[in-house]
């Protein structure tokens, strides 16, 4: 799994790259179907803008893509918020794809099979 870090209107330093890989890399440990993560860090040059540091992520998985965006007053803060948001979305995606709820098709099929064997 690769984590690509790009920048718009900002020079990406080694410290920022390491911080992004540390924070976003933790998300990759929760779900093994992640193929690649693209992170884009940007700075809005407008002095009237409130959240000037924007972090965007696109997480590519086997069966879909999860995208998030966060803005804050500092780049490190936006990366922290982004990592938390991405973790929640990946866990939600994982729960939907695995079907952990009881109304899943997999559990309904097992219940029907056992009912047929009891009747016979």
N, C-alpha and C positions, 0 to 999 in steps of 0.2 A: 504494500500500500504506500502510495506516494502522497506527500503533502507539498503542494506548490504554493509559493508565496510570491505575489506580485504587488507592485505599488503604482498608484496614480498620484501625481503631484507630490510624491514623497520618495525619498531615497531609503530603501529598505536596508537597515544595518544588520549585522550578524546577531546583535542582541535581540532585535525585534524578531528575526527569523527563529532564533532559538526559543523565544518566549511563545511564539505561535505554535511551533512544533511540540512544545511541552504541553500547552493547554489543549490544543486540538487533538494531539496524539492520544490523550486520555479517552477521548470519545471513541477512537478506533478500537480500544480494548473492549468496549461494551458490545460490539456487533462485528462478527467476522466476515460479513458479506460486503464490506466497504472496499471498493476498488481504488478510489483516489479522492483526494480532497483538494480543491482549488480555493485559495484564500486571496482576496484582493483587498488591500489596504489603501485608503485614499484620504486626502485632506481637501476640504472645501475652502477655497480661498476667499469666499465672501465674508466680510467682517460682520454682517448682520445675521449670519447663520448661528444657531445655538449649538448644535452638535457638530463640530467641525471635523472630527476624526471618525471616519466611517470604515467599518470592517464588514466584508461580505464573504460568504462561504457557499460553495457548491459541493455537496458530498455525493459522489457517484457510487451507486450500489448495483448489485446484480439485477434488481427488479425495479429500479426507479432512481430518482434524484431528490435530494433534500436541499433546499436553499434557505439561507437566513441572512439577515442584515441587521446591524446594530450601529448606532451613532452615539458618541459621548464626547466629553471635553478633552480627554486624553486618549492616546492610542492604546495604551495598556488597559484602560478601563473598558474601551470598546471591545477589545479582544476577550477580556474576562466575560463580559455580557454575552458576546457571541458564542463562546464555548459553552456557557450554561444553556443558552437557547438551542444550540445544535444538539447537545446531549438530550434534552427533553424531546426534541423532534425525532431523533434517531431511535430513542426508546419507544416512542409512540409508533413509529414506522415498523420497528421490530415486533411489537405486540400485535400489530395488525397483520403482518405477514406470517407470523408463527401461529396466530390464532389461539391465544391463551384463554380467551373467554369461553364460557360454557356453551354458548350458542354456535359453536364452530361446526362446520360441515363434517370435520373429522370425528368429532364426538357424537354427532347425530347418527353417522353411519355405523359406529360401533354399537350404539344403543339399539338400532334396528336389527343388526345382526344377532345380538344376544336375545332379542325378543323372538326372533324366528326360531332359534335353536331351542328356546324354552317351550314354544308351542308344539314343536314336533315331538 
